[in-house]
């Protein structure tokens, strides 16, 4: 049971970190490759 809680905690923390990277302040440094190649 404690292993399952540990795995769940790791998955939730990684998901939260990913959402923070995608939508939080660090997202200002990301660029959209589709905007770089206008036809």
N, C-alpha and C positions, 0 to 999 in steps of 0.2 A: 504493500500500500504506500509506503513512504517513497519507494522508487517511482511509482506513478505520479505522486505529487511533485517530486523533483523534476521529472521529465516535463510535466505540465508547466511548472514554473519556468523552466528554461525556454520552452516553446513560447509561452506568453511574453517573456522578457524579450526574446528575439523578435517577435512580431511587433511589440511596442517600439523597439529600437528601429525597426524597418519603417514603421509608420512615421516616427519622428524624423528619420533621415529623408523620407519622401516628401513630407508636408510641413516640417518644422523649419526653423531658421537655416539648417544646412542645405535645404533645397535651393537656396538662392545661387549656390555654386554649380548646380546641375544645368546642363544645356540640353536642348532638344535636337537630336541629329536630323530630324525631319525639317526643322526650320532652317538648318544650314544648307539644305539642298533644294532650294526653290527652282521650279522649272519655268 
